[in-house]
Amino acid sequence: MPRSKKAPDLNKQAAQILAQAEEKGVKTNFLFATTFKRYQTQLKILDQLSAAIAETDTMVKKEYVKGRRNTYVNPAISEYNKTATAANGTAAALINIITAFEDEKGKKARSKLDEFMQST
């Protein structure tokens, strides 16, 4: 039986994104900073939901007023999946912000080079 892969360390990935942002000079950009803060919140929620799922069963029971019991999937699982999807989208947005900032800097540098080349 093959061993399962270790889950990625989300905080380590966040640190890598932050390092890229600092390297590209976008770390203090308002759009990047607010999006990164949202990403950190999502990671914290994922950690909390993961812990809640680990502490309980996949299936949970709810008792209604008349004593009837109903079994259903732990709602923390659904919330975890929604938050993970949102965090993935936020991470992609962060990478796009870094890339767009880098591209914009490159365009400005190329424009200045083009101006210089045309003036000579």
C-alpha positions as a printed NumPy array, in Angstrom:
array([[  0.   ,   0.   ,   0.   ],
       [  1.573,   3.348,  -1.049],
       [  2.089,   5.957,   1.624],
       [  0.042,   9.106,   1.353],
       [  1.848,  12.318,   0.555],
       [  2.304,  14.782,   3.362],
       [ -0.077,  17.723,   3.104],
       [  1.615,  20.939,   2.024],
       [  2.485,  23.394,   4.777],
       [  0.187,  26.297,   3.941],
       [  2.042,  28.719,   6.177],
       [  5.283,  27.85 ,   4.405],
       [  3.61 ,  28.517,   1.056],
       [  2.346,  31.864,   2.358],
       [  5.872,  32.756,   3.433],
       [  7.136,  31.9  ,  -0.057],
       [  4.514,  34.179,  -1.639],
       [  5.532,  36.969,   0.727],
       [  9.204,  36.436,  -0.159],
       [  8.369,  36.68 ,  -3.872],
       [  6.426,  39.868,  -3.241],
       [  9.327,  41.402,  -1.36 ],
       [ 11.757,  40.377,  -4.086],
       [  9.554,  41.971,  -6.763],
       [  8.952,  45.125,  -4.718],
       [  5.204,  44.642,  -4.373],
       [  5.06 ,  43.737,  -0.665],
       [  3.862,  47.216,   0.362],
       [  1.376,  47.584,  -2.513],
       [ -2.107,  48.16 ,  -1.037],
       [ -3.827,  45.591,  -3.241],
       [ -1.207,  42.971,  -2.47 ],
       [ -1.168,  43.713,   1.273],
       [ -4.954,  43.504,   1.691],
       [ -5.196,  40.356,  -0.426],
       [ -2.347,  38.739,   1.502],
       [ -4.037,  39.585,   4.806],
       [ -7.214,  37.891,   3.522],
       [ -5.142,  34.854,   2.53 ],
       [ -3.65 ,  34.626,   6.025],
       [ -7.161,  34.742,   7.523],
       [ -8.274,  31.957,   5.197],
       [ -5.293,  29.831,   6.246],
       [ -6.164,  30.361,   9.908],
       [ -9.767,  29.323,   9.254],
       [ -8.559,  26.229,   7.391],
       [ -6.378,  25.239,  10.34 ],
       [ -9.302,  25.653,  12.739],
       [-11.701,  23.72 ,  10.509],
       [ -9.133,  20.972,  10.019],
       [ -8.774,  20.623,  13.791],
       [-12.559,  20.54 ,  14.212],
       [-12.883,  17.821,  11.575],
       [-10.12 ,  15.763,  13.211],
       [-11.87 ,  15.96 ,  16.594],
       [-15.245,  14.755,  15.326],
       [-16.607,  12.101,  13.052],
       [-17.259,  12.558,   9.361],
       [-20.909,  11.849,  10.009],
       [-22.684,  13.731,  12.784],
       [-26.137,  13.359,  14.325],
       [-28.612,  16.086,  14.989],
       [-31.588,  15.653,  17.26 ],
       [-34.753,  17.52 ,  16.443],
       [-37.345,  18.874,  18.871],
       [-39.538,  15.758,  18.786],
       [-36.549,  13.538,  19.507],
       [-35.995,  12.415,  15.935],
       [-32.358,  11.971,  14.986],
       [-30.865,  12.682,  11.624],
       [-27.376,  11.719,  10.458],
       [-25.566,  13.962,   8.017],
       [-22.082,  14.898,   6.865],
       [-20.149,  17.093,   9.293],
       [-20.781,  20.688,   8.121],
       [-17.153,  21.584,   8.918],
       [-16.124,  19.478,   5.902],
       [-18.227,  21.565,   3.534],
       [-16.951,  24.796,   5.062],
       [-13.374,  23.54 ,   4.824],
       [-13.836,  22.792,   1.116],
       [-15.38 ,  26.23 ,   0.475],
       [-12.606,  28.005,   2.362],
       [ -9.908,  25.949,   0.604],
       [-11.373,  26.898,  -2.768],
       [-11.456,  30.557,  -1.744],
       [ -7.864,  30.364,  -0.445],
       [ -6.725,  28.82 ,  -3.733],
       [ -8.352,  31.704,  -5.593],
       [ -6.747,  34.223,  -3.254],
       [ -3.326,  32.623,  -3.728],
       [ -3.8  ,  32.817,  -7.509],
       [ -4.772,  36.486,  -7.154],
       [ -1.614,  37.143,  -5.14 ],
       [  0.543,  35.55 ,  -7.812],
       [ -1.283,  37.58 , -10.472],
       [ -0.666,  40.798,  -8.542],
       [  3.039,  39.98 ,  -8.252],
       [  3.248,  39.071, -11.943],
       [  1.298,  42.141, -13.075],
       [  3.484,  44.409, -10.961],
       [  6.594,  42.803, -12.386],
       [  5.221,  43.095, -15.947],
       [  4.328,  46.762, -15.388],
       [  7.843,  47.494, -14.119],
       [  9.241,  45.687, -17.165],
       [  7.048,  47.671, -19.55 ],
       [  8.186,  50.927, -18.005],
       [ 11.815,  49.883, -18.297],
       [ 11.322,  48.804, -21.921],
       [  9.52 ,  52.07 , -22.722],
       [ 12.406,  54.114, -21.361],
       [ 14.837,  51.962, -23.347],
       [ 12.732,  52.413, -26.505],
       [ 12.677,  56.185, -25.952],
       [ 16.427,  56.232, -25.554],
       [ 16.994,  54.085, -28.622],
       [ 14.708,  56.266, -30.761],
       [ 16.329,  59.494, -29.591],
       [ 19.825,  58.428, -30.649]])
